[in-house]
Amino acid sequence: MSVQENIRTLDSHGIAGREIARRLGVSRDAVVKYTGQRDYSPQPPAPMARPAGSAMTGFETTVEEWLSEDQRRPRKQRHTAKRVFDRLVAERGFTGSYSPVQRFVKKWNDLHRQAGEGFTELVWPAGTAQVDFGQAEAIIGGLRQVLHIFVVTFPFSNMRFVQAYRGETAECVCHGLRTVFDHIGAAPRHLVFDNATGIGRRVGTKVVETKLFGAFKLHYRSESRYCNPYSGNEKGNVENAVGFLRRNLMVPEPEAATLQGLNEVLMTRCLALAEATHYRKGLPISELFAQDVAASLALPGVGFDPVRYESRTADKKGNLLIDGNTYAAGSSFHSRTLTVGLRHDVIEILDEQSTPVRSFPRAFGRQTETIFGPAALLPLLVTKPGAWSHSQLRPLVPGPVRDWLDKATATNRRRLLSAVDAASGSAGFDAAITAADMLIQRGDTPEIAALGMLARRLAGGTSPAVENVDLSVYDIFTADAFTTVNTLTGEIA
């Protein structure tokens, strides 16, 4: 029993205070204190006052004015404790440390919070998906790259999907959503975004969506909703999933030959997560996700093609400016108005009859050099073979072909370039230039007919085997087979 309890017990038996002090070996003051106390109900802890004076003495009014003015400012442009400390030192000659300033600002903010501040737990019905982007590094084709990871989560089941892209455009969003929709065989009824990144722009409280994303929603009959960009808790499931997937699927950095290969790996790893148990509901995620799919919409009979078409006029060199980067359509298209198809990974150029004429890998970010396809440069070089020495094509061809063209006359150079150009139309530039390289190394003249036939065989995967052929078997035709006897004279001819 505690000393206090012993004192109270002896006092209840009518024993005098002097005797209680003697028996328990405590002071008479302690006996008087505990026998005289009437209320032993628990009390809240009293704040501990810091000893001595605060370094903030004399600065309280200034800081309170600054913090009060913050209430009228945007949330992201208000004073932090560090900013208050810096201003006090620079403007008011404050000589104290950062700690008392931090404590003062925290106490003031705690006392002046609005009643509606804080978070509330949200309930998400089955068939609802949340969408967001994050960033992570991966190694693609041996090169380390910063990728934009597109995350789609289903908060009812906590199922998560991720795909990687090189940008955050509407084409990337629509392609990523279609990939998930096709994989699960259904389209969520509601899509929740925190802002209009990639699929539109926010003007005040109104979001203006792009035509492409509007067409995407019409195609799948899904609805979109945009939460407050400053309130991540409104779509906290996907916010947490971005970090979770980055830590668990992309540490260490995944490696793949292509971005498509990486996305296939990521999708497989996401499916493995479905075998886990829901952190709160105690059921397998795969079982709960089946309810998400059942509450979603059926897919239409055809998948949505996430491409955006725009009109562009080529300059005098046949170049087009697309998203700040220059693409070479070819000199034959100079000053013509063409159609440009923008996909998440490809830029496609179509002529006035909407026939595809060029295709380029899509570049994200500002590129300093013109983006071109080697085949686009061939027609101009056929017309002007003298430009070969300083052409952008010259560093891209194999050494034997480059040396042959460097030494060739203008006529022979034109003939080879014309042959490669003709073969590129049916077999592709890579097969055509490989065919030219093989013919030159064999010592043959790279004529149009021979080069075209070899390029088509290379493109079709039936390239001739390189081997030494034994021709000695044909010697019989120069000896026995052609040996005859003259029947009149009997002489061997």
Beta strands, then each sheet from edge to edge (+ up, - down):
strand 1: 128-140
strand 2: 143-154
strand 3: 159-165
strand 4: 190-193
strand 5: 200-203
strand 6: 206-209
strand 7: 223-226
strand 8: 255-256
strand 9: 308-313
strand 10: 319-322
strand 11: 325-328
strand 12: 337-342
strand 13: 346-350
strand 14: 356-361
strand 15: 371-372
sheet 1: 3+ 2- 1+ 4+ 7+
sheet 2: 3+ 2- 1+ 8+
sheet 3: 5+ 6-
sheet 4: 9+ 12- 13+ 14-
sheet 5: 10+ 11- 15-
end
